[in-house]
Amino acid sequence: MIKAFLYNTRDTQKTAYIWNTWAAMLNSFQSVLILMIISRIDPVTDAGVFTIAFAIGNLMLTIGQYGIRQFQVSDVQEKYSFREYVGARVITSSLMVVVSFFYVGIHYWTGAYDLEKSIAVFLICLSKTIDSVEDVFQGRLQQRDRLDIGAKAMTIRLLGYILTFILSYILTKSLIMASLLSLFASLFLCVVLNTTAIKNFQPTVVTWKAENIKHMFMECFPLFLAAYLVIYIGNAPKYSIDAVLSSQEQACFNYIFMPVFVIGLLSRFIYQPLIGKMALLWHKGELRSFLSMVVRQSAIMIGLTVFVLAGGFVLGIPVLSVVYGVDLAGYKTELMVLLLGGGFLAYTSFYQMILTVIRRQNWLIAGYLLGYGLFLLLGRWTVEQGGILGVSVFYTIVVAVIAVYFALVILWGYKVRKKQIKNT
C-alpha cells in the first residue's frame, strides 16, 4: 500500500511539482503552525523557548546536511557513489547530535538554560537530525529524476510530526512531552516511508572508499560553511534583539519575522525540481538555455516579491495579529522592511544553488562571511540605536549585499565557461 502510494505516478514531473510544493510549505511553515498553538497557551515562556530551540535546531541541521544535497543532486556523472553519500551523512548526522548535546550542556552548566529548556532544545535538535538523515535519500531520488517519490515521503512525515506536536502540546501543555512524542512519530514515519521509497533505487556500485568521503567533505566544505552562515545571518536579528531588548519585544519580532521566508518558500518549490536539468545544461555546454532558465527564475522571484509585499501591506499586520493573538499594529513598517529582506534572502538561496551547479561554491564563503562579520560588528549597535526597525533595515541591507555579490560571481563564472567552450 505504501509502495503503491509512493510509486504510482502518471506524470512524474507534474507530481513532483505538486508534492514538492506541499513538502516545502510544511517544512517552511512547521514552526509557524506550531507557534500559533503555543502562543495561545503560553505566549511568553514556551513560545520563546520553542522559537529559540527551532532556530538552534536549524543551525545544527547545517552540520548534519553539510551542504551535500545540492552537490549530490547535481552530481550527474556520479563522481561519488550513493553509499559514499550515505556514509558521509552518517558521520555528519552523528556529529550534529554530539555538537547539539555539548551546546545545550554548556548553556545549562553556565545557567543560561534551565533543565526544562535544555531538554526541549535538545529534543528539537534531535528531530532535526531526522531531517538530516532523510535528506540523503531525498537527494538520491531527485538524482534519479524521481523527486515525486521523495516529496511524497517528506510531506507525510512532516505532516505527522506537526500534528503530533500540536496535539501533544494541547493535551499535555508540556513542551518536553510534545517534542518527545513528535520526535518518535517523525522517526517512525522516516524509517517506514524512506526504506520503501529508496528500495527500487539501490546503487549498482556497492563499494565505497573512505578516501572518497574525505574528498567529498573537502569539496562540500564551502557549501557547509555557507549554509551555516546563512542560517546564522537569518537568525542574527534575534540574537541581537535578545541581547538588548525585552522578551516581549523579542516575541513581537519573531511574529513579524515569520513571513520573511514566504518568498523563499514560494520560489524554492519552483526552482528546486530544475536543479538536475540546469546541471545537465551546464555540463553539456548549452549556456544559452542555462542562462535563460536563470533569468526566467529571477524574474519569477521579482514577481513573487512584489506580490508578497502587496499582500503584506494590506493583510500582513491584521492577519498576524489574529494568528498569534497579539496586537502588532505598531510594527507595519518593520514588517514591510523585513519582507523586502525576504526577497533578497530568496535570491541568495537561489544564487547559491546556481553557484553549486556551476561548481563555483568556493566563492560562497566570502559573501556569507561578509554578512556574518557585519552582524557581529554592528548587529547589537543597530538594535541599541534603532530598535526593531533599525535591525530590520540592517538585516535587509546585509542580505541585499550578499545577493548582489552572488549575482556578480555567477556572471563571471558564465563568462569563463563561455570562453572555455569557445577555445575548445
LINJO-V210066 format. One line per field, one symbol per residue. phi: phi as a letter, one per 20 degrees, with the letter a starting at -180 (. if undefined). psi: psi as a letter, one per 30 degrees, with the letter a starting at -180 (. if undefined). Layout:
phi->???
psi->???
This chain:
phi->.fffffefbfdfffffffffffffffffdgfffffgfffedbfdffffffffffffgfffffffelmegffffeefelfdffffffgffffffffgfffffffffffffenfdeffffffffffffffffgfffgffgfffffemcggfffffffffffffffffffffffdlcfffffffffffffffffffffffegecfffeeebcffffffffffeggffffffffffffdggfffffeceefffffffffeegfgeffffffffeegfeggffffffffnefffffffffffffffffffffffffffedgfgffffgemcfdgedffffffffffffffffffffffffffeldffefggffffffffffedgfffffecmfffffffgfffffffffffffffffffffffffffee
psi->eeeeeeejkejeeeeeeeeeeeeeeeeegeeeeefeeeffeifddeeeeeeeeeeeeeeeefeeeggfeeeeegifghekleeeeeeeeeeeeeeeeeeeeeeeeeeeefgekleeeeeeeeeeeeefeeeeeeeeeeeeeeeghhfeeeeeeeeeeeeeeeeeeeeeeeefgkeeeeeeeeeeeeeeeeeeeeeeefeghkkfjfllkeeeeeeeeeefeeeeeeeeeeeeeefeeeeeeefelleeeeeeeeeffefegeeeeeeefefeffeeeeeeeeefgieeeeeeeeeeeeeeeeeeeeeeeeeeeefdeeeeeeefgkjgfggeeeeeeeeeeeeeeeeeeefeeeeeeghhfffeeeeeeeeeeeeeefeeeeeeegbeeefeeeeeeefeeeeeeeeeeeeeeeeeeeeeeef.
